[in-house]
Amino acid sequence: MKYCRMLKFYDTPDYNYLIGLMKNAMKMEDQVNDNIFDWNTLGALSEKEREIRKLKAAKESLDKKFAYLKSNEKPKADKDKEVK
């Protein structure tokens, strides 16, 4: 990002340098460049697949909210314990 931010409007980026950065990042993350991108495949998804993705995203969002609420809950007293 530092490299990109220091470019002026009319500067030509060093594309080989940028490609190298991406290749190194992918190698470090054990990723393979299969040339399949989201913007190429999302239009090819069936209506059912799109609905499944929406539901999964909604579930993840709710799971995060529930985990947050649960972490902020006060501990409940056990009814089995005697209070003196």
C-alpha positions in Angstrom: 0.0 0.0 0.0 2.9 2.4 0.7 4.1 2.0 -2.8 0.7 2.7 -4.3 0.1 5.7 -2.1 3.3 7.3 -3.1 2.5 7.2 -6.8 1.5 10.4 -8.4 -1.5 10.6 -10.6 0.5 10.4 -13.9 3.1 7.9 -12.6 3.1 4.5 -14.3 3.1 1.7 -11.7 5.8 -0.9 -11.7 3.4 -3.8 -12.6 6.1 -6.5 -12.3 6.8 -5.3 -8.7 3.1 -5.4 -7.8 2.6 -8.8 -9.4 5.6 -10.1 -7.5 4.0 -8.8 -4.2 0.8 -10.7 -5.0 2.6 -13.9 -5.9 4.7 -13.7 -2.7 1.5 -13.1 -0.6 -0.3 -16.0 -2.3 2.8 -18.3 -1.7 2.9 -17.3 2.0 -0.8 -18.1 2.3 -0.5 -21.4 0.4 -2.9 -20.1 -2.3 -2.9 -21.1 -5.9 -3.8 -18.7 -8.7 -6.6 -20.5 -10.5 -7.7 -17.4 -12.4 -11.2 -17.8 -11.0 -12.4 -14.6 -9.5 -15.6 -13.8 -7.6 -16.7 -11.2 -10.2 -16.5 -14.0 -12.9 -18.4 -16.6 -10.9 -21.1 -14.8 -9.0 -23.2 -14.2 -12.1 -23.1 -17.9 -12.8 -24.5 -19.0 -9.5 -27.9 -20.4 -9.4 -30.7 -18.7 -7.5 -30.5 -21.4 -4.9 -26.7 -21.0 -4.4 -27.1 -17.2 -4.0 -29.8 -17.8 -1.4 -27.5 -20.2 0.5 -24.7 -17.7 0.5 -27.0 -15.0 1.8 -28.3 -17.3 4.6 -24.7 -18.3 5.6 -23.7 -14.6 5.7 -26.7 -13.8 7.9 -26.0 -16.8 10.2 -22.4 -15.6 10.6 -23.5 -12.1 11.5 -26.0 -13.4 14.0 -23.4 -15.8 15.5 -21.1 -12.9 16.1 -23.8 -10.8 17.7 -24.8 -13.7 19.9 -21.2 -14.3 20.9 -20.8 -10.7 21.8 -24.0 -10.7 23.9 -23.1 -13.9 25.6 -19.6 -12.5 26.5 -21.3 -9.5 28.2 -23.8 -11.6 30.2 -23.5 -11.5 33.9 -23.0 -14.9 35.5 -26.3 -16.4 36.8 -26.4 -17.8 40.4 -26.9 -21.5 40.6 -30.3 -22.4 42.2 -28.7 -25.6 43.7 -26.3 -23.6 45.8 -27.4 -22.6 49.3 -27.3 -19.0 50.1 -26.1 -18.2 53.6 
